[in-house]
Amino acid sequence: MINKYIGSSLQDTIKEFTENDIETKELMEKQELINEISNNIIAMRQTQGLTQNELANIINTKQASISRLEKGALKRIRKQL
């Protein structure tokens, strides 16, 4: 069974696993969205030349919150997954 995936691309393997499993497909799509949001936050912050702490001060939150956002590790989001 595992030999079937040797030489396959990761994308092909994921597609095969999620084709018939709607729940897994939805989870993957949500995670991709979380990753995209996290990457956008990092890119915008760096474009403005801000540290996580400086951004946190601007939006009245803690640096740890910015770090979690950038890691895509918000507990609220993970619980919804």
C-alpha positions as CSV (number, residue, x, y, z in Angstrom):
1,M,0.0,0.0,0.0
2,I,2.8,2.5,0.9
3,N,4.8,1.6,-2.2
4,K,1.8,3.1,-4.2
5,Y,2.9,6.6,-3.0
6,I,6.6,6.3,-3.8
7,G,7.4,8.7,-6.6
8,S,4.1,10.6,-6.2
9,S,4.2,14.3,-5.5
10,L,2.9,15.4,-2.2
11,Q,0.1,17.3,-3.9
12,D,-1.0,14.2,-5.8
13,T,-1.0,12.1,-2.6
14,I,-3.0,14.7,-0.7
15,K,-5.5,15.0,-3.6
16,E,-6.0,11.3,-3.5
17,F,-6.5,11.2,0.3
18,T,-9.0,14.1,0.2
19,E,-10.9,13.3,-3.0
20,N,-13.4,11.0,-1.2
21,D,-13.1,12.5,2.3
22,I,-15.0,15.8,2.4
23,E,-14.2,16.4,6.0
24,T,-10.4,16.0,5.4
25,K,-10.7,18.2,2.3
26,E,-12.4,20.9,4.3
27,L,-9.8,20.7,7.0
28,M,-7.0,21.1,4.5
29,E,-8.7,24.1,2.8
30,K,-9.1,25.8,6.2
31,Q,-5.4,25.1,7.0
32,E,-4.4,26.6,3.7
33,L,-6.5,29.7,4.4
34,I,-4.9,30.0,7.9
35,N,-1.4,29.7,6.3
36,E,-2.2,32.3,3.7
37,I,-3.5,34.8,6.3
38,S,-0.4,34.1,8.5
39,N,1.9,34.7,5.5
40,N,0.1,38.0,4.6
41,I,0.5,39.3,8.2
42,I,4.2,38.5,8.2
43,A,4.7,40.1,4.7
44,M,2.8,43.3,5.6
45,R,4.5,43.7,8.9
46,Q,7.9,43.2,7.3
47,T,7.1,45.6,4.5
48,Q,6.4,48.3,7.0
49,G,9.6,47.5,8.8
50,L,7.8,46.6,12.1
51,T,8.8,44.1,14.7
52,Q,6.1,41.9,16.2
53,N,6.3,44.0,19.3
54,E,5.8,47.3,17.4
55,L,2.8,45.9,15.6
56,A,1.3,44.6,18.8
57,N,1.7,48.1,20.4
58,I,0.0,49.7,17.3
59,I,-3.0,47.4,17.5
60,N,-3.1,47.3,21.3
61,T,-2.3,43.6,21.9
62,K,0.6,41.5,23.0
63,Q,3.6,40.4,21.0
64,A,2.7,36.8,21.8
65,S,-0.6,37.3,20.0
66,I,1.2,38.5,16.9
67,S,3.5,35.5,17.1
68,R,0.5,33.1,17.3
69,L,-1.1,34.8,14.4
70,E,2.0,34.5,12.3
71,K,2.4,30.9,13.2
72,G,-1.2,30.2,12.3
73,A,-1.7,28.7,15.8
74,L,-4.6,30.5,17.2
75,K,-6.4,28.2,19.6
76,R,-9.8,29.5,18.4
77,I,-9.1,28.5,14.9
78,R,-7.6,25.1,15.8
79,K,-10.7,24.3,17.9
80,Q,-12.9,25.0,14.9
81,L,-10.9,22.7,12.8
